[in-house]
Amino acid sequence: MEKHVPVLLNEVIEGLNIKSDGIYCDLTLGRAGHSSKILEKLTTGLLIGVDQDQTAIDESKERLANYPARHIIIKSNFSKLKEILDELGIDKVDGILMDLGVSSPQFDIASRGFSYNYDGPLDMRMDQNQTLTAYTIVNTYPLNELLRVFNDYGEDRYSYQIAKNIIKYRDNKPIETTFELVGIIKGSKPNKELNKIGHPAKQIFQALRIETNDELNVLKVAIKEALEVLRPQGRLAVISFHSGEDRIVKSMFNEKTKIKGNRLNIPDPEIKLDYRLITPHPIVASEEEITNNHRAKSAKLRIIERL
C-alpha cells in the first residue's frame, strides 16, 4: 500500500504562521501528515483534527498518540466547523487547514471504490454512513444529470459518449464494479485518447467522487464558516486539486480581500477590509516534490489572513 505523503507540507506549516499557544484546526485530518507537523510546533496550544472517514480517524489517533501537545480528534464533516467549536466551547481559532485531496490509503482500499486501478464496488463515500454512493449515481441518474456531473466536475471531452454508453449498458444489468465502469469509459474513447499518458477513467472517477460527496457545495459552506471563526492574524490555508475547487477558493478569498471600485476602478477609501491575501498567486509544488509525490502535481495552496 502506498504511504500517504502530505502535499506542500513545508509551505502549509510556514503559511499558517503557527504560534506555540494557538488553536489550530486540521479539517481534513486524513492520515495526520500535516497535523503531526502542527503538533510539533505547539506547546500549550491545541490541535483539533476533523475527518468524516472512520479509518482515517483510527489511524490518526494512533499516529498522534505520542505527541505531547494537546489534540482532539472528531469524526464529522468539515462544513460543521462552527457546530464542532461550539461543542468544545471555542469561539475563535488561530489557523485552519483544508487539504481537499483524497488520501492515498483511501485509493488503495479496493472496497472503497475510489480507484480505477483496483476492482471493487462503486462506492466512493468519504463518510460510509451516508446513503448516496457512486453506484446510485451511475445506475439511476438520467442522461442530462450524468452529463452535468461529468462535464462540470470531470471536464472530460467524451462525457456525452460515456454517459450514453453507461445508460445503454445498465439497460441490461446494473454497473456494479469500478472495472465495469472503466471498461465502459475505455470503450467510449478513441484509440488516440487511450494511448495518451494518464488513465482514461481519471476525470470521470473524479467527477463521481465529487458528486457522491457533494464536495463543492460542502467546500463553500466550510470556507464561509472558517473565515468567520478566525481571530485577528488567524489564517486559513486551502489546498485544492481540481479546477472547480480552486475557482471556489479563489473567488471566495477575492470577495473578502479586494475592494470593488467604481467604473473607473477607483477604490472607496471608506471601505475597510477584514482580510488580506497571503498568496496573491497560488503556491504550487516544486519539481522535486512532484518527482517524489505525483499527487502534488495538480495541488494549489491559497492562504488568507484575518486582519
TORFI-172700 format. One record per atom (N, C-alpha, C, O): residue in three letters; x, y, z. Coordinates in steps of 0.1 Angstrom, whole numbers, plus 2048, in hexadecimal, padded with zeros to 3 digits. Layout:
alaXYZ...
***
This chain:
met8087F4800met800800800met80980C800met81280D808glu8068167F8glu80E8227F7glu80C82B803glu80182D808lys81882F808lys818838814lys812845811lys81684B806his80984B819his804858816his80E86381Ahis813863825val81186B810val81B876812val813883812val80C886808pro81488B81Cpro80D89881Cpro8128A1811pro81E8A3810val8098A880Aval80D8B17FFval8108BF805val80A8C480Eleu81B8C57FFleu81F8D3802leu8208D5811leu81C8DF817leu8268CB818leu8278CB827leu82E8D782Cleu8298DE835asn83A8DA827asn8428E582Dasn83B8F382Aasn83B8FC832glu8358F481Eglu82E90081Aglu822902823glu81F90E827val81A8F8826val80F8F982Fval8138FD83Dval80D907843ile81D8F7843ile8228FA850ile827908851ile82391085Bglu82E90C847glu83391A847glu827924845glu82792E84Cgly81E92183Cgly813929839gly80992B845gly803936846leu80892184Dleu7FF923859leu80492B864leu7FD93086Dasn81292E863asn81893786Dasn81593387Basn80F93B883ile81892687File81392088Bile819926898ile825927899lys8109298A1lys81492E8AElys8139228B8lys80A91A8B7ser81D9218C1ser81E9158C9ser8129138D3ser80F9088D7asp80B91E8D6asp80091E8DFasp7F291F8D7asp7E89228DEgly7F291E8CAgly7E69218C2gly7DD9148C1gly7E19098C5ile7D19178BCile7C890C8B9ile7C790B8AAile7C49148A2tyr7C98FE8A5tyr7C98FC897tyr7C08F0893tyr7BF8E689Bcys7BA8F1888cys7B18E7883cys7B68E1876cys7B88E886Casp7B88D4876asp7BA8CD869asp7AD8C6866asp7A98BC86Bleu7A68CC85Cleu7988C8859leu7988BC84Fleu78D8B784Dthr7A38B884Athr7A48AC842thr7B08A4847thr7BA8A3840leu7AE89E853leu7B889885Aleu7C088D852leu7CC88C853gly7B888584Bgly7BE87A843gly7C787184Cgly7C286C856arg7D386F848arg7DD867850arg7E6870858arg7F186B85Dala7E287C85Bala7E8885865ala7F6889861ala7FF88D869gly7F988A854gly80688E84Fgly80989D852gly8138A0858his7FF8A584Fhis8008B3853his7FF8B6862his8068BD868ser7F58AF868ser7F38B0876ser7FF8AD87Fser8018B4889ser8068A387Bser81289F883ser81C8AA884ser8228AD88Elys81D8B1878lys8278BC878lys8228C8880lys8298D0886ile8158CB87File80F8D6887ile8118D3896ile8158DC89Eleu80F8C689Aleu8108C38A8leu81F8C58ADleu8218C88B9glu8288C38A4glu8368C58A8glu8398D38ACglu8438D68B3lys8318DC8A6lys8348EA8A9lys82B8F08B5lys82D8FB8B9leu8238E78BAleu81A8EC8C6leu8208E88D3leu8268DD8D4thr81E8F08DDthr8228ED8EBthr8158ED8F3thr8108E28F7thr8108F98F6thr8038FA8FEthr7F78FB8F4thr7EC8FD8F9gly7F98FA8E7gly7EF8FC8DEgly7E68EF8DCgly7E88E68E4leu7DD8F08D3leu7D38E58D0leu7D28E28C2leu7D08EC8BAleu7D28D68BEleu7CE8D28B0leu7C18CB8B0leu7BF8C18B8ile7B88CF8A7ile7AB8C88A5ile7AC8C1897ile7AC8C888Dgly7AB8B4897gly7AB8AD88Agly79E8A8887gly7978A2890val7998AA87Bval78C8A6877val78D89E86Aval7948A1861asp785893869asp78488B85Dasp77788385Easp772880869gln771880852gln765878852gln76786984Fgln75E86184Fasp77486684Dasp77885884Aasp77D851857asp78785585Cgln77584785Bgln779840868gln78783A867gln78E83A871thr78A83485Cthr79882E85Bthr7A383985Dthr7AC836864ala7A1844857ala7AA84F859ala7AB853867ala7B685686Dile7A085486Eile79F85887Cile7A784E884ile7AF85288Dasp7A5841882asp7AC83788Aasp7BB837888asp7C2836892glu7BF83987Cglu7CD839879glu7D484687Eglu7DF845883ser7CD85187Eser7D285D883ser7D485D892ser7DE862897lys7CA858899lys7CB8578A7lys7D784F8ABlys7DE8538B5glu7DA8448A4glu7E683C8A7glu7F28448A4glu7FC8448ACarg7F384B899arg7FF852895arg80285E89Earg80D8618A1leu7F78658A3leu7F98718ABleu7FA86E8BAleu7FC8778C2ala7F88628BEala7F785E8CDala8038628D5ala8028668E0asn80F8628CFasn81B8658D6asn8208738D6asn82A8778DBtyr81887C8CFtyr81B88A8CFtyr8178918DCtyr80B88F8E0pro8208988E3pro81C89E8F0pro8118A98EFpro80A8AB8F8ala8118B18E4ala8088BC8E3ala7FA8B78E2ala7F78AC8DDarg7F18BF8E8arg7E38BB8E9arg7DC8BA8DBarg7DE8C38D3his7D48B08D9his7CD8AF8CDhis7C08A78CFhis7BF89E8D7ile7B68AB8C7ile7A98A48C7ile7A58A08B9ile7A78A88B0ile7A18948B7ile79D88F8AAile78E88C8AAile7898858B3ile7878918A0ile77989089File77488B891ile77A88F887lys76B882891lys76587D885lys75A885881lys74F885887ser75B88D876ser751896871ser75589B864ser76089985Fasn74B8A285Dasn74E8A8850asn7538B6853asn74F8BD85Cphe75D8BB84Bphe7638C884Ephe75A8D484Cphe75E8DF850ser74F8D2846ser7458DD845ser73E8E0852ser7368E9853lys7408D785Clys73A8D9869lys7438DF873lys7428DC87Fleu74C8E786Fleu7578ED877leu7518F4883leu7558F288Flys7488FD881lys74290588Clys73C8FD896lys73D8FF8A2glu7358F3892glu72E8E989Bglu7388E28A3glu7368E08AFile7438DE89Dile74E8D78A4ile7548E08AFile7568DC8BAleu7578EC8ABleu75E8F68B4leu7548F98C0leu7588FB8CBasp7478FB8BCasp73D8FE8C7asp73D8F38D1asp73D8F68DDglu73D8E68CDglu73D8DB8D6glu74A8DB8DFglu7498D68EAleu7558E08DAleu7618E18E2leu7628ED8EAleu76C8EF8F1gly7598F68E8gly7599038F0gly76490D8EAgly7699158F2ile76790B8DDile7719148D7ile76A91E8CDile76291A8C5asp76E92A8CEasp7689358C6asp7709388BAasp76B9388AFlys77E93A8BClys78693D8B1lys7939358B0lys79792F8BBval7999338A5val7A592B8A3val7B093389Cval7AD93D896asp7BC92E89Dasp7C8935897asp7CB930889asp7D2937882gly7C7925885gly7CA920878gly7C2914874gly7BE90B87Dile7BF912867ile7B7907862ile7BD902855ile7C190A84Dleu7BE8F5854leu7C28EF847leu7B88E6841leu7B18DF848met7B68E7834met7AE8DE82Cmet7B68D9821met7BA8E0818asp7B98CC821asp7C08C5816asp7B58BD80Fasp7B18B2814leu7B18C1803leu7A68BB7FCleu7A88AF7F5leu7A08A97EEgly7B58AA7F5gly7B889D7EEgly7B38917F6gly7B1891802val7B18867EEval7AD87A7F4val7BA8737F8val7C48727F0ser7BB86D804ser7C8867809ser7CA85A801ser7C18537FEser7D78587FFser7DB84C7F8ser7D583F7FDser7D18367F5pro7D583D80Bpro7CF830810pro7C182E80Bpro7BC823809gln7B983980Agln7AB837805gln7AB8317F7gln7A38297F4phe7B48367EFphe7B58317E1phe7BA8237E1phe7B681B7D8asp7C281F7EBasp7C88127EAasp7BF8077F0asp7C27FB7EEile7B480A7F6ile7AB8007FBile7A07FE7F1ile7978067EEala7A17F27EAala7987F07DFala7897F17E2ala7817F67DAser7867ED7EFser7787ED7F3ser7727FB7F4ser7657FC7F5arg77A8057F5arg7758137F6arg7718187E8arg7698227E8gly7758127DDgly7708157D0gly7758237CBgly76E8287C1phe7808287D0phe7848357CBphe78D8347BFphe78E83D7B7ser7948287BDser79E8277B4ser79B81F7A7ser7948157A8tyr79F82479Ctyr79E81D78Ftyr7A981378Etyr7A880B784asn7B2812797asn7BD808796asn7BA7FB79Easn7C17F179Ctyr7AF7FB7A6tyr7AC7EF7AEtyr79D7EC7ABtyr7957F57AAasp79A7DF7AAasp78C7DB7A8asp7857DA7B5asp7897D37BEgly77A7E27B6gly7727E27C2gly7647E77BFgly7617EB7B4pro75B7E77CApro74E7ED7C8pro74E7FC7C5pro7578037CAleu7458017BEleu74480F7BBleu73F8167C7leu7328187C9asp74781B7D0asp7438217DCasp7478307DCasp73E8387DAmet7548337E0met7598407DFmet75484A7EBmet7568567EAarg74E8447F5arg74A84D800arg75584F809arg75C84680Emet75785C80Dmet761860817met75B85B825met76285582Dasp74F85E827asp74885A833asp73F84E830asp73584F829gln743843835gln73C836830gln72F835837gln72882A835asn72A83E83Fasn71D83E845asn71384583Casn70784383Dgln71884C832gln70E853829gln70884981Fgln70E83E81Dthr6FC84D819thr6F5843811thr6FA844802thr6FB83A7FBleu6FC8507FDleu6FF8527EFleu70D84C7ECleu71784F7F2thr70E8437E1thr71A83D7DDthr71C8407CEthr7138447C7ala72883D7C9ala72B83E7BBala7228347B3ala71E8377A8tyr7208297B9tyr71781F7B3tyr7098257B0tyr7048237A5thr70382C7BAthr6F68327B8thr6F783C7ACthr6EE83C7A4ile7018447ACile70284F7A1ile703848794ile6FC84B78Aval70C83E792val70F838785val702830781val700830775asn6FB82A78Aasn6F0822786asn6E2828786asn6D9822781thr6E183478Bthr6D383B78Cthr6D3849785thr6C884D782tyr6DE850784tyr6DD85D77Ftyr6D985D770tyr6DE855769pro6D086576Cpro6CD86675Dpro6D886D756pro6E287275Bleu6D786C748leu6E2871740leu6E687F743leu6F2882744asn6DD888744asn6E0896746asn6E8898754asn6F08A1755glu6E489075Eglu6EB89276Bglu6F988B76Bglu702891770leu6FA880764leu70887B762leu71188575Aleu71C88675Eleu70B88B750leu713895749leu7178A0751leu7228A5750arg70E8A575Aarg7118B0763arg71D8AC76Carg7278B476Dval71D8A1771val72789C77Aval73489B773val73F8A0777phe734894767phe741892760phe74789E75Aphe7538A075Aasn73E8A7755asn7438B4750asn7488BE75Aasn7538C3759asp7408BF765asp7438C976Fasp74F8C5778asp7578CE77Ctyr74F8B977Btyr7598B4785tyr7658AC77Ftyr76F8AB786gly7638A7773gly76D89F76Dgly7748A6761gly77F8A375Eglu76C8AF75Bglu7718B674Fglu7768AC744glu7818AF73Easp7708A1743asp774897739asp76D89A72Casp76189B72Barg77589B721arg77089E714arg76789470Earg760896704tyr768887713tyr75F87D70Etyr75487A718tyr74E86F718ser750883720ser74588272Aser73887C724ser732873729tyr734882718tyr72787E712tyr72886F70Etyr71E868711gln73286B708gln73385D703gln73485370Fgln72E84970File73B857719ile73C84F725ile72E84E72Cile72A843730ala72785972Eala71A859734ala71085072Cala709848732lys71185271Flys70884A716lys70B83B718lys702833719asn717837718asn71B829719asn718823727asn715817728ile71982C731ile71582773File70682373File703819744ile6FE82C739ile6F0829739ile6EC81D730ile6E4814734lys6F381B725lys6F281071Dlys6F5803724lys6EE7F9723tyr70180372Btyr7057F7733tyr6FC7F373Etyr6F97E8740arg6F87FE745arg6EF7FB751arg6E17F674Earg6DA7F2756asp6DD7F8741asp6D07F373Dasp6D07E473Easp6C57DE73Fasn6DB7DD73Dasn6DC7CF73Dasn6DF7CA74Basn6DA7C074Flys6E87D1753lys6EB7CD760lys6F17D9767lys6F77E2761pro6F07DA775pro6F77E577Cpro7067E577Apro70C7DA779ile70C7F077Bile71A7F277Bile71F7F1789ile71C7FB791glu7257E778Dglu7287E479Bglu7367E77A0glu7387EA7ACthr7407E6797thr74E7E779Cthr7557F2794thr7517F778Athr7607F679Athr769800795thr76E7FC787thr76F80477Ephe7727EF786phe7787EA779phe76D7E976Ephe7707EB762glu7617E7772glu7567E7768glu7557F5762glu7537F7756leu7557FF76Bleu75480D767leu76081175Eleu75F818754val76C80D763val77881075Bval77780A74Dval77B811743gly7727FE74Cgly7707F873Egly767800736gly76980272Aile75C80673Bile75280E734ile75981B72File75881F724ile761821738ile76882E735ile77282B72Aile773833721lys77A82172Blys78481E721lys77D81B713lys78281F709gly771814714gly76A811707gly76481D701gly75F81D6F6ser763828709ser75D835704ser76783E6FEser7638496F8lys77483B6FElys77E8446FAlys78683E6EElys7888326EDpro78A8476E4pro7928426D9pro7A083D6DEpro7A58416E8asn7A78356D5asn7B48306D9asn7BE83B6DBasn7C68396E4lys7BD8466D4lys7C78516D6lys7C68566E4lys7D085B6EAglu7BA8566E9glu7B885B6F7glu7BD851701glu7C385570Bleu7BB8446FEleu7BF839707leu7CE838708leu7D4834712asn7D583D6FEasn7E483C6FDasn7EB848704asn7F7848705lys7E3851708lys7E985D70Flys7EE85971Dlys7E984F723ile7F7861722ile7FC85F730ile7F186273Aile7E986B738gly7F085A744gly7E585C74Egly7DA85274Cgly7D884D740his7D384E756his7C8844755his7BB84B74Fhis7B7855753pro7B5844745pro7AA84973Epro79D84B747pro794853743ala79D845753ala79184675Cala793850766ala78A85376Elys79F857767lys7A2860772lys79886B774lys79386D780gln794871769gln78B87D76Bgln77D87976Fgln776880776ile77886E769ile76A86976Dile76A86477Bile760867782phe77485D780phe77585978Ephe775865797phe76F8657A2gln77D86F793gln77D87B79Bgln77088279Cgln76B8867A7ala769883791ala75B889790ala752881799ala74A8877A0leu752874799leu74986C7A1leu74C86E7B0leu74386E7B8arg75986F7B3arg75C8717C1arg75787E7C7arg75287F7D2ile7598887BEile7548967C2ile7458967C4ile74089C7CEglu73E8907BBglu72F88F7BCglu72B8877C8glu72288B7CFthr73187B7CAthr72D8727D5thr72E87A7E2thr7258787EBasn7388817E4asn73B8887F1asn7378977F1asn73989E7FBasp73089B7E6asp72B8A97E5asp7378B37E9asp7358BD7F0glu7438B07E4glu74F8B77E8glu74F8C67E6glu7548CD7EFleu74A8CB7DBleu74B8D97D8leu7428E17E1leu7468EC7E5asn7368DC7E2asn72C8E47EBasn7318E47FAasn7308EE801val7368D87FEval73B8D780Cval7478E080Eval7488E7818leu74F8E2803leu75B8EA804leu7578F9806leu75D90080Elys74D8FD7FFlys74890B801lys74490E80Flys747918815val73C905815val738907822val74490682Cval74490F835ala74D8FD82Aala7588FC833ala761908833ala76690D83Dile76490E827ile76C91A826ile76592682Dile76B92E834lys75892782Blys750932831lys752931840lys75493B847glu750925846glu750924854glu75F926859glu76192C864ala768921852ala776922856ala77A931857ala781935860leu77693984Dleu77A94784Dleu77494E859leu77A95785Fglu76894A85Dglu761950868glu76794D876glu76695587Fval76D942877val77293E885val781941886val78793E891leu78894787Cleu79694B87Eleu796957887leu78E960886arg7A0957890arg7A2963898arg7AC96C890arg7B3967887pro7AE979894pro7B798288Cpro7C597B88Cpro7CA976895gln7CB97C880gln7D897687Cgln7D796787Bgln7E1960878gly7CB96287Cgly7C9954879gly7C895186Agly7C495A862arg7CD945866arg7CE942858arg7C6935854arg7C592C85Cleu7C1936848leu7BB92A842leu7C3926835leu7C592E82Dala7C791A835ala7CF91482Aala7C7909823ala7C290082Aval7C590A816val7BD90080Fval7C68FA803val7CB9027FBile7C78ED803ile7CE8E67F8ile7C38E07EFile7BB8D77F4ser7C28E47E2ser7B88DE7D9ser7C08D67CEser7CC8D87CCphe7B98CD7C8phe7BF8C47BEphe7B78C47B1phe7BA8BE7A7his7AC8CC7B1his7A28CB7A5his79F8DA7A2his79D8E27ABser79E8DD795ser79B8EB791ser78F8F0797ser78E8FC79Agly7848E8799gly7788ED79Egly77A8F17ADgly7748FB7B1glu7828E97B4glu7858EC7C2glu78C8F97C3glu7899027CBasp7978FA7BBasp79F9067BBasp7989137B7asp79A91E7BDarg78E9127AEarg78691E7AAarg77E9237B6arg77D92F7B8ile7789197BEile77091D7C9ile7799247D4ile77692E7D9val78591E7D7val78E9247E1val7929327DCval79293B7E4lys7979337D0lys79B9407CBlys79094A7CBlys7939567D0ser7859477C7ser7799507C7ser7769557D5ser7739607D7met77594B7DEmet77194F7ECmet77B9577F3met7789607FBphe7889547F0phe79395C7F6phe79396A7F0phe7959747F7asn79296B7E3asn7929787DCasn7869817E1asn78898D7E3glu77B97A7E3glu76F9827E8glu7729897F6glu76C9937F9lys77A9827FElys77D98880Blys78999180Blys78B999815thr791991801thr79E999801thr79F9A47F7thr7A99AB7F7lys7969A47EElys7979AE7E3lys78B9B87E4lys7809B47E5ile78F9C57E3ile7849D07E3ile77F9D27D5ile7879D47CClys7729D17D3lys76D9D37C6lys76C9E27C4lys7659E97CCgly7739E77BAgly7739F67B7gly7679FA7AFgly75E9F27ACasn766A077ACasn75BA0C7A3asn75FA08795asn769A01792arg758A0E78Barg75BA0A77Darg769A0E779arg76EA0976Fleu76FA18780leu77DA1C77Dleu787A13785leu793A16784asn781A0A78Casn789A01794asn791A0879Fasn79DA047A2ile78BA137A5ile792A1A7B0ile78CA147BDile780A157BFpro794A0E7C5pro78FA087D2pro789A137DBpro78DA1F7DBasp77FA0F7E3asp779A187ECasp781A187F9asp782A0D800pro788A237FDpro790A23809pro788A21816pro78EA1E820glu77BA22815glu773A20822glu771A11825glu76EA0E830ile774A0981Bile7719FB81Dile77E9F4823ile7899F581Dlys77C9EE82Elys7879E7835lys7869D8834lys77B9D3836leu7909D282Fleu7909C382Eleu7939BC83Bleu79B9C1843asp78D9B083Casp78F9A8848asp79999D846asp79E997850tyr79D99B839tyr7A6990836tyr7B199582Ctyr7AE99F825arg7BC98E82Carg7C6991821arg7CB98381Barg7CC979823leu7CE98480Fleu7D4978808leu7E397680Cleu7EA98080Aile7E696B811ile7F4968813ile7FB963806ile807964804thr7F395D7FEthr7F79577F1thr7F095E7E5thr7E59597E1pro7F59697E0pro7EF96F7D4pro7ED9657C8pro7E49667C0his7F795C7C8his7F69517BEhis7F89447C6his7FF9437D0pro7F19397C1pro7F292D7C8pro8009277C9pro8089287BFile8039217D4ile81091A7D5ile80F90C7CFile8059057D2val8189087C7val8188FA7C1val8248F37C5val82E8F87CAala8248E67C3ala82F8DD7C7ala83B8DF7BEala83A8E27B3ser8478DD7C5ser8538DE7BDser8558D17B4ser84E8C77B6glu85E8D27ABglu8608C77A2glu8658BB7AAglu8628AF7A7glu86D8BE7B4glu8728B37BDglu8678AC7C4glu86689F7C5glu85D8B47CAglu8528AD7D1glu8498A57C7glu84589A7CBile8478AB7BBile83F8A37B1ile8458967AEile83F88C7ACthr8538967ACthr85A88A7A9thr8588807B4thr8578747B1asn8598847C1asn85887B7CCasn8498787D0asn84786D7D6asn8408807CCasn83287E7CFasn8298837C3asn82688F7C3his82587A7BBhis81E87E7AEhis8118857B2his80B88D7A9arg80B8827BEarg7FE8887C1arg7FF8987C2arg7F589F7C1ala80C89C7C4ala80D8AB7C7ala80C8B37BAala80C8BF7BAlys80C8AC7AElys80D8B37A1lys8028BD79Flys8048C879Aser7F68BA7A3ser7EA8C37A1ser7E78CB7ADser7DD8D37ADala7EF8CA7B8ala7EB8D17C4ala7EE8E07C4ala7F78E57BElys7E48E87C9lys7E58F77CAlys7E28FB7D8lys7D78F77DDleu7EB9027DEleu7E99077ECleu7E69167ECleu7EE91E7E7arg7DB91A7F2arg7D79287F4arg7D592A803arg7D092280Aile7DA936807ile7DA93A816ile7D4948817ile7D8951810ile7CB949821ile7C5956824ile7C7959833ile7C794F83Bglu7C8966837glu7CA969845glu7BF973849glu7BC97D842arg7BA971855arg7B097B85Barg7B8987861arg7C2985868leu7B499385Eleu7BB99F863leu7B69A3871leu7BB9AD877
***
